[in-house]
């Protein structure tokens, strides 16, 4: 009687030993007497006690392997590349993934080294940075062809880091800084040129307007003098006397303006009592001479105009 409970307990233990579970996104491989029997998926599974055993479990999740490769570029610069390979075991090739490869990580690592050291030496350092996606595509293509036989699918290959020697990086930074300084100098020179041109244009415009203002001022003064002479002529004063009177009036107006400024100093040169009349006589003589010269020039121009048609007729 005491043996029955013991046998029942042993039988229960034997039955329970044949029950096992497999986690989601994984697979279990069952062997019977050392020979592969089947692949068990996620959930509650059964095996024959003592005859079957779980030889291993394989994850069906996407896995990532980071590989650091040091190689030389075409322009003899040593550079380190960090390559991240994302791979997954094909659900229908769990057997190949478990039994055909002893260490899949080493296998992937070897292929990455082979591809990188075949592609990077063809490129210069600058091209390595620009064409890192091409290197990643080459790695994925090579790995996909090689690892598919062993039940592994390559999801993605990424070149996540490119690290040249620190001396090379310092030289590249100096080159970049020099280029930016050169560009800044060019912009500053262009800005200075624009400022100089703008200043010159402004000065030219100012001079033009100033000259135009002076010309207008002189024109208005001449017109005013002409009107003054006409007014004086109407009251019986001839042109010479009117001109002399205007000059003397302007002379004294100038003296008055100078005297109105408290900070100005007026120096009166010694002269005889008849100096004013002499100055007036000199001014009158100058105006008369100017008028005579002007009239002579007019007569000369008229004679030349008359002689030109005669010369044409003679010809």
C-alpha positions as CSV (number, residue, x, y, z in Angstrom):
1,X,0.0,0.0,0.0
2,X,2.7,2.6,0.8
3,X,4.2,1.9,-2.7
4,X,1.1,3.2,-4.5
5,X,1.5,6.8,-3.5
6,X,5.2,6.7,-4.3
7,X,4.5,5.2,-7.7
8,X,1.8,7.8,-8.3
9,X,4.1,10.6,-7.4
10,X,6.8,9.3,-9.6
11,X,4.4,8.9,-12.5
12,X,3.2,12.4,-12.1
13,X,6.8,13.7,-12.1
14,X,7.5,11.7,-15.2
15,X,4.4,13.2,-16.9
16,X,5.4,16.7,-15.8
17,X,8.9,16.2,-17.1
18,X,7.4,15.8,-20.6
19,X,5.7,19.2,-20.4
20,X,7.5,22.4,-21.1
21,X,6.8,25.9,-22.5
22,X,8.4,28.0,-25.2
23,X,8.4,31.8,-24.9
24,X,7.0,34.1,-27.6
25,X,9.4,34.9,-30.5
26,X,11.5,31.9,-29.8
27,X,11.8,28.3,-30.8
28,X,13.0,25.1,-28.9
29,X,14.8,22.2,-30.6
30,X,14.0,18.7,-29.4
31,X,16.3,15.7,-29.8
32,X,15.4,12.1,-29.3
33,X,18.3,9.9,-28.2
34,X,20.7,12.6,-29.6
35,X,19.0,12.9,-32.9
36,X,17.1,16.0,-34.0
37,X,13.4,15.3,-33.7
38,X,11.4,18.6,-34.1
39,X,11.2,22.3,-33.6
40,X,8.7,23.5,-31.0
41,X,7.1,26.9,-31.3
42,X,5.8,29.3,-28.5
43,X,3.3,27.9,-26.1
44,X,2.7,24.7,-24.1
45,X,4.6,21.7,-25.7
46,X,5.2,18.0,-24.9
47,X,8.0,15.6,-25.3
48,X,8.6,12.0,-24.4
49,X,10.2,11.7,-20.9
50,X,13.7,10.3,-20.8
51,X,13.8,9.8,-24.6
52,X,13.4,13.4,-25.7
53,X,15.4,16.4,-24.5
54,X,15.6,20.1,-25.4
55,X,18.9,20.6,-27.1
56,X,18.6,24.4,-27.4
57,X,16.5,27.4,-27.8
58,X,16.7,30.0,-30.6
59,X,15.5,33.6,-30.4
60,X,13.4,34.8,-33.3
61,X,13.8,38.4,-32.4
62,X,15.9,40.9,-34.4
63,X,19.4,41.0,-33.0
64,X,22.2,43.5,-33.5
65,X,25.9,43.0,-33.7
66,X,28.3,45.9,-33.5
67,X,31.6,45.4,-35.4
68,X,34.6,47.8,-35.1
69,X,36.8,47.6,-38.2
70,X,40.1,49.5,-38.7
71,X,41.3,49.9,-42.3
72,X,43.2,52.2,-44.6
73,X,41.7,54.5,-47.2
74,X,43.0,55.2,-50.7
75,X,44.9,58.3,-49.6
76,X,46.7,56.3,-46.8
77,X,44.6,57.4,-43.9
78,X,43.8,54.9,-41.2
79,X,40.2,55.0,-40.1
80,X,38.0,53.1,-37.8
81,X,34.4,52.2,-38.9
82,X,31.7,51.0,-36.5
83,X,29.2,48.8,-38.4
84,X,25.9,47.7,-36.8
85,X,24.4,44.6,-38.4
86,X,20.8,43.7,-37.6
87,X,19.9,40.1,-38.3
88,X,17.1,37.6,-37.5
89,X,16.7,33.8,-37.6
90,X,14.2,32.7,-40.2
91,X,11.3,30.9,-38.5
92,X,11.4,28.1,-41.2
93,X,15.2,27.7,-40.9
94,X,15.7,27.2,-37.2
95,X,17.4,23.9,-37.8
96,X,20.0,25.4,-40.1
97,X,20.6,28.3,-37.7
98,X,21.2,26.1,-34.7
99,X,23.0,23.2,-36.2
100,X,25.0,24.5,-39.2
101,X,26.8,27.4,-37.4
102,X,28.8,27.0,-34.2
103,X,29.1,30.7,-33.6
104,X,27.0,33.0,-36.0
105,X,28.4,36.2,-34.4
106,X,32.0,35.3,-35.4
107,X,30.8,34.4,-38.9
108,X,29.0,37.8,-39.3
109,X,32.0,39.6,-37.9
110,X,34.3,37.9,-40.4
111,X,32.2,38.9,-43.4
112,X,31.9,42.5,-42.2
113,X,35.7,42.7,-41.9
114,X,36.1,41.3,-45.4
115,X,33.7,43.7,-47.1
116,X,34.9,46.8,-45.3
117,X,38.5,46.1,-46.0
118,X,37.6,45.5,-49.6
119,X,35.5,48.6,-50.2
120,X,37.1,51.3,-48.1
121,X,40.7,51.1,-49.6
122,X,39.0,52.1,-53.0
123,X,37.9,55.4,-51.5
124,X,39.5,58.6,-50.3
125,X,38.7,59.7,-46.7
126,X,36.2,62.4,-47.8
127,X,34.5,59.8,-50.1
128,X,34.2,57.4,-47.2
129,X,32.1,60.0,-45.3
130,X,30.0,60.7,-48.4
131,X,29.5,57.1,-49.5
132,X,29.0,55.4,-46.2
133,X,25.6,54.3,-47.3
134,X,27.2,52.5,-50.3
135,X,29.5,50.7,-47.9
136,X,26.5,49.6,-45.8
137,X,24.6,48.4,-48.9
138,X,27.7,46.3,-49.9
139,X,27.9,44.8,-46.4
140,X,24.2,43.9,-46.4
141,X,24.4,42.3,-49.9
142,X,27.4,40.2,-49.0
143,X,26.0,39.1,-45.7
144,X,22.6,38.3,-47.1
145,X,24.1,36.0,-49.7
146,X,26.3,34.2,-47.2
147,X,24.0,33.9,-44.2
148,X,20.8,32.9,-45.9
149,X,22.2,29.4,-46.3
150,X,22.5,29.2,-42.5
151,X,19.0,30.4,-41.8
152,X,19.9,34.0,-41.0
153,X,18.2,37.0,-42.6
154,X,20.0,40.4,-42.7
155,X,17.5,43.1,-41.8
156,X,19.9,46.1,-42.0
157,X,23.6,47.0,-42.1
158,X,24.5,50.5,-40.9
159,X,27.8,52.4,-40.8
160,X,27.2,54.2,-37.5
161,X,30.6,55.8,-37.0
162,X,33.7,56.8,-38.9
163,X,36.7,57.8,-36.8
164,X,39.9,58.8,-38.4
165,X,43.1,59.3,-36.5
166,X,43.0,62.4,-34.2
167,X,45.8,64.1,-36.1
168,X,43.8,63.8,-39.3
169,X,40.7,65.2,-37.7
170,X,42.7,68.1,-36.4
171,X,44.0,68.8,-39.9
172,X,40.5,68.6,-41.3
173,X,39.2,71.0,-38.7
174,X,42.0,73.5,-39.5
175,X,41.3,73.2,-43.3
176,X,37.6,73.9,-42.6
177,X,38.4,76.8,-40.3
178,X,40.8,78.3,-42.9
179,X,38.1,78.0,-45.6
180,X,35.6,79.7,-43.4
181,X,38.0,82.5,-42.6
182,X,38.7,82.9,-46.3
183,X,35.0,83.2,-47.0
184,X,34.5,85.6,-44.1
185,X,37.4,87.8,-45.5
186,X,35.8,87.8,-49.0
187,X,32.5,88.9,-47.5
188,X,34.1,91.6,-45.5
189,X,36.0,92.9,-48.5
190,X,32.8,92.9,-50.5
191,X,31.1,94.8,-47.8
192,X,33.9,97.4,-47.7
193,X,33.7,97.8,-51.4
194,X,30.0,98.4,-51.3
195,X,30.4,101.0,-48.5
196,X,33.1,102.8,-50.5
197,X,31.1,102.8,-53.7
198,X,28.0,104.0,-51.8
199,X,30.0,106.7,-50.1
200,X,31.5,107.8,-53.5
201,X,28.1,107.9,-55.1
202,X,26.7,109.9,-52.2
203,X,29.6,112.4,-52.4
204,X,29.2,112.7,-56.1
205,X,25.4,113.3,-55.8
206,X,26.1,115.9,-53.0
207,X,28.6,117.7,-55.2
208,X,26.2,117.7,-58.1
209,X,23.4,119.1,-56.0
210,X,25.8,121.6,-54.4
211,X,26.9,122.8,-57.9
212,X,23.4,123.0,-59.1
213,X,22.5,125.0,-56.0
214,X,25.4,127.4,-56.6
215,X,24.4,127.8,-60.2
216,X,20.8,128.5,-59.3
217,X,21.9,131.0,-56.7
218,X,24.1,132.8,-59.2
219,X,21.3,132.8,-61.8
220,X,18.9,134.3,-59.3
221,X,21.5,137.0,-58.3
222,X,22.0,137.9,-61.9
223,X,18.3,138.1,-62.5
224,X,17.9,140.3,-59.4
225,X,20.7,142.6,-60.6
226,X,19.1,142.8,-64.0
227,X,15.8,143.8,-62.4
228,X,17.5,146.4,-60.2
229,X,19.2,148.0,-63.2
230,X,15.9,148.2,-65.0
231,X,14.3,149.9,-62.1
232,X,17.1,152.4,-61.8
233,X,17.0,153.1,-65.5
234,X,13.3,154.0,-65.2
235,X,14.2,156.8,-62.7
236,X,16.9,158.3,-64.9
237,X,20.0,156.5,-63.8
238,X,22.0,155.0,-66.6
239,X,23.4,151.4,-66.6
240,X,26.9,152.3,-65.5
241,X,25.8,154.4,-62.6
242,X,23.3,151.8,-61.6
243,X,25.9,149.0,-61.7
244,X,28.3,151.2,-59.6
245,X,25.5,151.9,-57.1
246,X,24.7,148.2,-56.8
247,X,28.3,147.3,-56.2
248,X,28.8,149.9,-53.5
249,X,25.5,148.8,-51.8
250,X,26.7,145.2,-51.8
251,X,30.0,146.3,-50.4
252,X,28.5,148.0,-47.4
253,X,26.0,145.2,-46.9
254,X,29.0,142.8,-46.6
255,X,30.6,145.1,-44.0
256,X,27.4,145.2,-42.1
257,X,27.0,141.4,-42.1
258,X,30.6,141.1,-40.8
259,X,29.9,143.5,-38.0
260,X,26.8,141.7,-36.8
261,X,28.8,138.7,-35.7
262,X,30.3,139.4,-32.3
263,X,33.1,136.8,-32.7
264,X,34.4,138.3,-36.0
265,X,37.2,140.8,-36.3
266,X,37.0,143.5,-38.9
267,X,40.3,145.1,-40.0
268,X,39.9,148.5,-41.8
269,X,43.0,149.4,-43.8
270,X,44.0,153.0,-43.7
271,X,42.8,155.0,-46.7
272,X,42.3,158.6,-47.8
273,X,38.9,160.3,-47.6
274,X,38.5,160.0,-51.3
275,X,39.1,156.2,-51.3
276,X,35.5,155.3,-51.6
277,X,35.1,157.5,-54.6
278,X,38.2,156.0,-56.2
279,X,36.8,152.5,-55.5
280,X,33.6,153.5,-57.1
281,X,35.4,155.0,-60.1
282,X,37.5,151.8,-60.5
283,X,34.4,149.6,-60.3
284,X,32.6,151.8,-62.8
285,X,35.6,151.7,-65.2
286,X,35.7,147.9,-64.9
287,X,32.0,147.5,-65.7
288,X,32.4,149.9,-68.7
289,X,35.4,147.9,-69.9
290,X,33.5,144.6,-69.5
291,X,30.5,146.0,-71.3
292,X,32.7,147.2,-74.2
293,X,34.4,143.9,-74.5
294,X,31.1,142.1,-74.5
295,X,29.8,144.4,-77.3
296,X,32.9,143.8,-79.3
297,X,32.6,140.1,-79.0
298,X,29.0,140.3,-80.1
299,X,29.9,142.3,-83.2
300,X,32.7,139.9,-84.0
301,X,30.4,136.9,-83.8
302,X,27.8,138.6,-86.0
303,X,30.5,139.4,-88.6
304,X,31.6,135.7,-88.6
305,X,28.0,134.6,-89.1
306,X,27.7,136.9,-92.1
307,X,31.0,135.9,-93.7
308,X,30.2,132.1,-93.6
309,X,27.4,132.2,-96.1
310,X,29.5,134.3,-98.5
311,X,32.3,131.7,-98.4
312,X,29.8,129.0,-99.2
313,X,28.6,131.0,-102.2
314,X,32.1,131.5,-103.5
315,X,32.8,127.8,-103.3
